[in-house]
């Protein structure tokens, strides 16, 4: 039986563009993983790793025109959006090169022998080492920044882990272009090309997470797909860490004082955020608690004007378009749900943005309206109109975990609800915003892109410097003679690493 072809498809028409590859068989996945495992020692040199990451950024930029052209043809995200995403991807690679150079991620800690303590301390020296081969599952909505050359790949390589990437079927040609760039960067800096490889196919993705030489996995995608892989990772004879980003509602709470002060501004800002990228950002604000009454009405009016002017757009593929249309229909048919702007089909291949409203009282207890508390991928949001602080508290208590949660407060004068609401939102998400919008995730050292399940399957971040920690494990050497220690742990600190010695920063 011949291997299934992998086609690049134009989402603007639904027509195949070209055959890019064939799906990997179980034997091919085994060969690729074993090859990656065999070259893991080549990544031990931190200087070489940093040079590799910088070369990858440079070559991505040099190939930018062709990569952006391919990505636009496969995702319909547009050259402007993809140009920014390419810049972000290159910046991520360079940022992790700086993390590697600095060495603080190794978290070196040395406690000297101390017989005066009870019980006595032996000499202890702790650092972090790479886990091994990492499987990365590319995202649909970010063909660069969260896919082949994206943050999971960059952070895993920075940690010293070879990477095998399962391409997303929505942009296979882009994936092939990007992996060729990464492999050329490896060769340019003296590393084996197989420190990063690519496979295609659903079955290949399952084989990958089950392979005994795969030590960890990173995933960005749906709750259904991510949970299946997470369960497979846990069911292995030797379970492995699975860092999955699965889904997020990204709730917003608008206080009475905020709506009274700037309802038009908030409505317009919400409309721009929830329609950005045809509503296909993982941080799209998909659920909003807004007050009933005149102030909330003015917010809804401003939102109506903004969303009505958004126009129609092409989603990443027709499967997602169909799921969006079905999800909107299901929600719009619920009792007391209204659609001031009806989301739906904008044309044969497009969708139009819209939003739904519902009394918050419909959501304070379990029932059919629970569908409104689940993510609907695409340009739609739900406005729940509340009449009391008790309703807000009751709804928040029923929300799942999220990547973000946003509080819109008054900017002038007191807002008596703000402090309590911020406290209530904090357990719900990994990033809490005040008077902003969640779309857009800065690649910064203090960033956290993760949250309680189902937003992610672990407490880690996939964006920012600390994303590297997912691919490392700590090891302590006890009473080990200095010549036998790794250079990073020797007394003289020959590599000039930042470290803590006897509890103090050295």
Secondary structure, DSSP 4 states (H G I P E B T S, - for coil): -PPPEEEEE-TTT--EEEEEEEPPPHHHHHHHHHHHHHTGGGGG-HHHHHHHHHHHHHHHHHTHHHHHHHHHHHH---HHHHHHHHHHHHHHHHHHHHHHHH-GGG-EEEE--BTTSSSPB--EEEEEEE-SEEEEE--SS-TTTTSTTSHHHHHHHHHT--EEEE--GGGHHHHHHHHHHHHHHHHHTT--GGGEEEE-SHHHHHHHHH-TTEEEEEEES-HHHHHHHHHHHHHSSS--EEEEE-----EEEE-HHHHHHHHHHHHHHHHHHHHGGGG--TT---EEEEESSHHHHHHHHHHHHHHHTS-EE--S-HHHHHHHHHHHHHHHTSTT-EEEE--EESSSS-EE-EEEEEEGGGGSSSSGGGGGGS---SSEEEEEEESSHHHHHHHHTT---EEEEEEE--SSS--TTHHHHHHHHHTTEEEEEESS-S------TT-----TTTTBSSS--SSSGGGGGGGEEEEEEES--GGGS-GGGSTT-TT---EEETTEE-
